[in-house]
């Protein structure tokens, strides 16, 4: 290969890796942590229904969004339908649908339809849930020399009690997952119709 071709290949790799990292703004050097524990007796049926996003790590696909929620439905014994929706800053509803496959205890692999399918599947690990009030979800994706992390705290109510939020935050602390990048999702002025 000529020097110019090598430079083009190298720059293309940098752009590709950068694009994948932008989807998850919390990036760290090295591999994904191996000490993350998930719910071992995960009950998929109890998990189904609507969850509201209480907080998350910054996530480019949700930038400027509010009233973010996810609805999970049963498809088969090991797959779940996923419908994520939000209101934009212009009060327009946007949504994306996909499928989550149960791949282990408390571990799902989510793949969205359409253009988003180009990103491939993503981990959706449930660190803890009581099914009725909160769920703490973790995702880590290995990149070339780093890994990107997403964290979500989901609740069954748009405006959960302080005790429920504290319980969910304690899950992250117990697993050594940083609370610093968490941002609270705006759930005000939402229509539940």
N, C-alpha and C positions, 0 to 999 in steps of 0.2 A: 504494500500500500504506500502511496505517496504521502508525504507529510501533510498536505492539505486535506486529504481524505481522512487521515487519522484525527486531525483537529476537528473536522466536521462530525465524526463519530463521537469523539469525546464531548463536544458541545451538545450534541443530541442527547447523550446520556445525562448530562448535567440538567438539561431542560426537562427530561422525563422524570428524573428523580425529584427535581424541584417541584414539578407539577403535582406529583403524588404527595409530597410533604405539605404542600399548601392546603390540601384537603383536611389535614390535621395540623393545627398550628403549634401544638406542643411537641417539640422534637428534641430527642436526646441522643447522644452518641452511644454506639454499641447496640447490642441485641435487646429484644424485649425481655423484661424481667421474667424469671422462671418461678418466682415464689408467689404468684398471684393465685389465690384460692377462690373457687366458685362454689355455688350452692350444690351440694352433693346429692340431695334428694329433691331436685328441681321438679315441680309439678306444673307442667306446661298448661294444663287445662285451667288451673287456678290463676295463671299468669295472663290469660287471654282477656281482652277488653281494652278499654281506653286508659292510657297513661298520659299525664301531663308532664312536660319537661319543666322541672323546678330549676335546675341549673345544669351547666355543662362546661367543658373546656371549650374555648373558642373554636368554632367550626365554620369554615368558609361557606358551606352550603346553607347555613342558617343565618348568615350575616344579615342584620337588619330585620330579622323575623321576630314575630311575637305570637303569642297564643299557640305555641308549638305543642303538638300532641302526636301520639302514636297509637294506632289501633291494631291489635293483634287478633287474628282469628284462626280457628283450627282448619287445617287442610287434610292432613293425614296424621298418623301416630308420630311421625318424626319431622313434619313440616308445618310451618305457621305462616299465614299471610301477614304482610306488614303494609301499613298505610300511614306514612308520616305526612302531616300537614302543618301549615303555618300561614299567618297573615303577613304580607309584606308591609313595608313602610307606606305603601300606597293603598293599604287595606284590601289588597287582592289576595285571594286564597291560592296557594300553590301546594301541590302535593306530589308525592312520589310513592310508588308501590313496589313491592318486591316479595321475596320469599325468604324465610329463615329456616334453615335445616338444623335440627338438633344433632350435634356431633359429639357430645359428651355431657357429663353431669354439669348442668348450669352453663354449658357452652353451646352457642349457636353460631352459625355462619350465615350472614345475610348477603343477599345479592339483589340489587334493584334492577328494574326493567328499564328499557330505553337506553338513552345515551349513558346514563349512570352505570350501565352494565359493563362499560369499557373499563371501569375501575376495578372490576373483579369482585370477589367476595371479601367481606370484612368480618373480623371476629366481633361477637356480641356476647360477652361473658357476663353473667349475672353473679356479682360478688355476694349479694344478699338481697332478700326480699321477704316481706311478711305477706305478700300478695294483696293485702287489703289497704295498705297505706303508702308504702315506698318500695322502690327497687333501685339498686345501685348497679350500673352497667359500665363495663370497662372494655376497651378495644385497643389492641396494639398491633401495629403493622411494621414489619421489618423493612427497612430501606437498604440502600447500598452499604453505607457505613454508619447508619443510625436507625432509630425507630421513632415512630410517631404514635402518640397516645391520645385517645379520646375517652372522656368520662362523662356520664350522664347520671343525674339523680332524677328519677321519675316518681311522680306521686299520683294517687288516684283522685286527688282534689287539686283544683287550680291554685288554691291558696291553703297549703297544708299548715298544720300547727307547728309551732317552734319545736315541740318535742319530737315530732316525726322527722323534721329536718336534722335535728341534733343526732338522732339515731342513725340516719343515713350518712351523715358526715363522719360519725364514729367508725363506720365500716371502712371508709377510705383511710382514715388515720390508722386503724388496726392493721391494714395491709401495706402501710408505708407509701400510699399514693398521695401526692401533694394536693392540698386544698387551694394553693395559691392561684392556679389558673382558672378556678371555677368562677363563672359569671352567672348571676341569677337571670332567668328568662322572664321577660315581661309577659305576664298573663292577665293584664288588665284590659278591660274593654272587649272581652271575647264573647262571642255568641255561642251558647251551648245548644243551639237549635239544630 
